[in-house]
Amino acid sequence: MKRSIKRFLSDKVRDLPAVQSLPFLEHANRLQESRAIEMAELELIYVPIPKAANRSIKLALAHRLGMSLAESDVHALPWKFLNKRQLRASPFFRFTFVRHPLDRLLSCYTQKIVSYERNKGGRPEFWRHGRRFWPQMSFDEFVHEVAKIPDSRSDVHFRSQHTFISNDVTAELPLEFTGKFESMEDDWNRFAPHFDLPLLPSTNKTRHKPWREAYTPELEAIAHERYAVDMKLFGYS
């Protein structure tokens, strides 16, 4: 009930023109803290990264832990969270999955701008960014807007992926395994059997053209610069 009231109020408040024009709301994205999921019974830690098979991985983990999804979204299950600053001290096996930054950005646009407006009506989900994003905006316009927003003020769906893992990218990442979205099945099967994890379910797929067809050379250069740390750190080109 409390969640329903909170959702109702947030929907009403965010649609007020006066609220949409408040520039400081963008800073509220700082409150979307990056947290890891600790599963002590499995001696396992997962670092969720939105738009990198996050939902599928959580569904597999929930199934392994016997968590019920009857009345809850997988993201709202009673996970035990760790602050990312606690990762290095953990004795458990730590893993995450990453995705090519330009493909992830295209998926974000398709789901959160194009599909969101088509399925739910109204303006895009990134309401804290005020009028930066709007229905029917082109992918070109979307990339240009995202490029202007630093990670410290970015929504989690287009925030750089390394920020979910560590604040210090000059040090070795505190992970035992970093899988890739592009080789999801093979990478998952490399370590999942050691923890008796089930096969990954196929869910929440965002259908769009191959990312290389969506970018002009100029647009690709802008996005590459925006996600330069991710590109280098995770071996993408």
Number of C-alpha atoms within 10 A of each C-alpha: 6 7 8 9 10 11 12 11 11 12 12 10 13 15 14 10 11 10 15 17 14 13 13 12 15 19 14 14 18 14 10 11 12 19 20 25 18 21 17 11 7 16 13 16 24 24 23 23 26 19 25 25 23 21 22 18 24 20 21 17 21 19 14 14 13 9 14 12 13 7 8 10 11 20 11 9 14 10 15 12 15 17 13 19 14 12 21 13 8 14 11 18 17 21 19 22 25 23 24 20 27 22 21 20 24 23 23 19 23 17 22 19 23 19 17 17 17 15 9 10 10 12 19 24 17 19 20 23 23 20 15 20 20 19 17 13 14 13 18 14 14 18 20 14 12 20 16 11 17 12 19 16 19 22 24 20 18 22 23 22 28 19 19 20 23 20 12 10 13 8 8 8 17 18 18 11 17 16 20 19 20 14 11 16 13 12 16 21 14 11 14 14 11 9 12 11 19 17 15 19 13 11 12 12 12 15 10 14 12 11 16 12 8 16 19 11 9 10 16 17 13 17 18 17 13 23 22 16 17 21 20 10 13 17 9 12 10
